[in-house]
Amino acid sequence: MKQLIGEIFKRNKALARFGLINFAVFFFLMILSFFDGRTLLGTNLWFKPMKFALSIGLFSWTMAWFLAYIGRAAQVKKIQWTIILMMTIEQLIIIAQAARAELSHFNISSLLNNILFNIMGIAIFVNTIVVFWTFLLIRKEKNLPKGYKMGILSGMLIFCIASLQGFVMAANLGHTWGAADGQEGIFFLNWAKGYIDLRIFHFLGLHALQIIPLFAWYFAKDSSGPVLLFSIFFISLASTTLWIVFL
């Protein structure tokens, strides 16, 4: 693990440090949740910023790893700092809204809440654009093993689809299909037990960014065929959580 973290810092110090900050925020908020028992939609109000801190930390370290494959320093700097800025905006709003005991997402109950919700939407859209930009740049690189490159590209493409799927939730003004948000859910993740929860596809799709390249590296580094099949299987499996909604 120490060697892996060292390699991440070697590849991109800015994103590596940003990821580390988010992991530290997670532990701080976890401790805070033991002392602040306030709830929001039936769960501790600090759970959501904790989840985002973990997710942003992992995303930052993953992008630090992938950006090292791009031999264009100017573009890499623009991408890394855009990610850091957009994700900082996102997380600061989520933490601030939790401190106020207000929903961060789908909250249009006041002018301020509506503005903050829309700022987060813009930040996520911009972040998705720079991930797609990274996709286009890595697509041009010729020195990566064929299967591994396919894994990175497939993971990024599915990530972008899942990220934009967040706007489906925004249009629905909630992540629970067929009921109001706040239904009984599983611990911490809080996905609704008795209803379709649109966050499941969102979660699985976003983490294709890690899952598919790891599959490619360990099982089909030099062959794109198995990676393509696994990618199709993965997104098909994740998509069943959306198809059920429209049946």
C-alpha positions in Angstrom: 0.0 0.0 0.0 2.8 2.4 0.9 4.4 1.7 -2.5 1.1 2.3 -4.3 0.5 5.6 -2.5 4.1 6.7 -3.3 3.6 5.9 -6.9 0.4 8.0 -7.0 2.3 11.0 -5.5 5.1 10.5 -8.0 2.6 10.6 -10.9 0.7 13.7 -9.9 1.4 15.5 -6.6 -1.5 18.0 -6.8 -4.2 15.3 -7.3 -2.5 13.0 -4.8 -2.5 15.7 -2.1 -6.1 16.6 -2.9 -7.1 13.0 -2.6 -5.3 12.7 0.8 -7.1 15.9 2.0 -10.5 14.3 1.2 -9.6 11.1 3.0 -8.6 13.2 6.0 -12.0 15.0 5.7 -13.7 11.7 5.8 -12.1 10.7 9.1 -12.8 14.1 10.6 -16.5 14.0 9.6 -16.8 10.4 10.8 -15.6 11.5 14.3 -17.9 14.5 14.1 -20.9 12.2 13.3 -20.3 10.5 16.7 -20.9 13.8 18.5 -23.5 15.4 16.2 -26.6 13.1 16.1 -28.7 15.3 13.9 -30.4 13.4 11.0 -31.5 14.3 7.5 -33.9 12.0 5.6 -33.5 9.4 8.3 -29.7 9.2 8.4 -26.9 11.1 10.2 -26.5 14.3 8.2 -22.7 13.9 8.1 -22.9 10.5 6.2 -23.4 12.2 2.8 -20.3 14.5 3.0 -18.4 11.4 4.3 -19.4 9.4 1.2 -18.5 12.2 -1.1 -15.1 12.7 0.6 -14.3 9.0 0.0 -15.5 9.1 -3.5 -13.7 12.3 -4.4 -10.5 11.0 -2.8 -10.6 7.8 -4.8 -11.5 9.7 -8.0 -8.6 12.1 -7.5 -6.0 9.3 -6.9 -7.4 7.4 -10.0 -7.1 10.5 -12.2 -3.6 11.1 -10.8 -2.7 7.6 -12.0 -4.2 8.0 -15.5 -3.0 11.5 -16.2 0.6 10.3 -16.0 0.1 8.4 -19.3 -0.5 11.7 -21.1 2.7 13.3 -22.5 1.2 16.8 -22.6 2.1 18.7 -19.5 0.0 21.8 -20.3 -3.2 19.8 -20.8 -2.5 17.7 -17.7 -2.2 20.8 -15.6 -5.4 22.3 -16.9 -7.2 19.0 -16.2 -5.8 18.4 -12.7 -6.6 21.9 -11.5 -10.1 21.9 -13.0 -10.8 18.7 -11.2 -9.5 20.1 -7.9 -11.5 23.3 -8.3 -14.8 21.6 -9.3 -14.6 18.9 -6.6 -13.7 21.5 -4.0 -16.8 23.5 -4.9 -18.9 20.4 -4.7 -17.6 19.2 -1.4 -17.7 22.6 0.3 -21.3 23.1 -0.6 -22.2 19.6 0.6 -20.4 20.1 3.9 -21.9 23.6 4.4 -25.4 22.4 3.7 -25.0 19.5 6.1 -23.9 21.9 8.8 -27.1 23.9 8.1 -29.1 20.6 8.3 -30.2 21.3 4.7 -30.2 19.0 1.7 -27.4 19.7 -0.7 -29.0 18.0 -3.7 -32.5 18.5 -5.2 -33.1 21.3 -2.8 -35.0 24.2 -4.3 -36.8 25.2 -1.1 -35.2 28.7 -1.1 -33.3 30.9 -3.4 -30.0 30.2 -1.6 -30.6 26.4 -1.7 -31.5 26.5 -5.4 -28.4 28.5 -6.3 -26.1 26.1 -4.4 -27.8 23.1 -6.0 -27.3 24.6 -9.5 -23.7 25.5 -8.8 -23.0 21.9 -7.9 -24.7 20.8 -11.2 -22.4 23.1 -13.1 -19.3 21.8 -11.2 -20.2 18.2 -12.0 -20.8 19.0 -15.7 -17.5 20.7 -16.0 -15.7 17.8 -14.2 -17.4 15.4 -16.6 -16.1 17.4 -19.5 -12.5 17.2 -18.3 -12.8 13.5 -17.8 -14.0 13.1 -21.3 -11.1 15.4 -22.4 -8.8 12.9 -20.6 -10.5 10.1 -22.5 -9.7 11.8 -25.8 -6.1 12.4 -24.9 -5.4 8.9 -23.7 -7.1 7.5 -26.8 -4.2 9.0 -28.8 -1.5 7.5 -26.6 0.2 4.5 -28.3 2.5 3.1 -25.6 -0.1 1.5 -23.4 -0.9 -2.3 -23.5 -3.9 -2.8 -25.7 -6.3 -4.4 -23.2 -5.3 -2.0 -20.4 -5.9 1.0 -22.6 -9.3 -0.3 -23.5 -10.0 -0.7 -19.8 -9.1 2.9 -19.1 -11.1 4.2 -22.0 -14.2 2.0 -21.2 -14.0 3.0 -17.5 -13.9 6.7 -18.4 -16.7 6.5 -20.9 -19.0 4.7 -18.4 -18.0 7.2 -15.8 -19.1 10.1 -18.0 -22.4 8.4 -18.7 -23.0 7.7 -15.0 -22.0 11.3 -14.1 -24.5 12.8 -16.6 -27.1 10.4 -15.2 -27.1 12.6 -12.2 -29.1 15.1 -14.2 -31.9 12.5 -14.4 -32.1 12.6 -10.6 -32.0 16.4 -10.8 -35.0 16.4 -13.2 -36.8 14.0 -10.8 -35.8 16.3 -7.9 -34.8 13.1 -6.0 -33.0 9.8 -6.2 -36.0 7.6 -5.2 -38.3 6.6 -8.0 -42.0 6.2 -7.0 -41.6 7.8 -3.6 -40.1 10.7 -1.7 -36.5 10.5 -0.7 -35.9 9.4 2.9 -37.3 5.9 2.6 -35.8 3.2 4.7 -32.4 2.4 3.3 -29.3 0.2 3.8 -26.7 1.5 6.3 -24.5 4.4 5.3 -25.1 4.2 1.5 -28.8 4.7 2.4 -30.1 3.2 -0.9 -33.8 2.7 -0.6 -34.8 -0.9 0.2 -38.3 -0.9 -1.1 -38.0 1.4 -4.2 -35.9 1.9 -7.2 -32.9 4.1 -6.2 -31.3 5.9 -9.1 -28.1 6.3 -7.1 -27.2 2.6 -7.6 -26.5 3.0 -11.3 -24.7 6.3 -10.6 -22.5 4.6 -8.0 -21.6 1.6 -10.1 -21.0 3.7 -13.2 -18.8 6.2 -11.5 -16.6 3.4 -10.1 -16.2 1.7 -13.5 -13.3 4.2 -13.6 -11.5 1.9 -11.2 -13.1 -1.5 -11.7 -12.7 -2.0 -15.5 -9.0 -0.8 -15.7 -8.2 -3.1 -12.8 -9.9 -6.0 -14.5 -8.0 -5.2 -17.7 -4.6 -5.0 -15.9 -4.9 -8.3 -14.0 -6.8 -10.4 -16.5 -6.5 -9.1 -20.1 -3.7 -6.5 -20.2 -2.7 -7.2 -23.8 -6.1 -8.2 -25.2 -8.9 -5.8 -25.8 -11.6 -8.4 -26.6 -12.2 -9.7 -23.0 -12.1 -6.1 -21.7 -14.7 -5.0 -24.2 -16.9 -7.9 -23.2 -16.5 -7.2 -19.5 -17.3 -3.5 -20.1 -20.5 -4.4 -21.9 -21.4 -6.9 -19.1 -20.6 -4.3 -16.4 -22.7 -1.5 -17.9 -25.5 -3.9 -18.7 -25.6 -5.1 -15.2 -25.5 -1.6 -13.8 -28.2 -0.4 -16.2 -30.7 -3.0 -15.0 -31.3 -0.6 -12.1 -32.5 2.0 -14.6 -34.4 -0.3 -17.0 -36.6 -1.5 -14.2 -37.8 2.0 -13.7 -39.3 2.2 -17.2 -40.8 -1.3 -17.4 
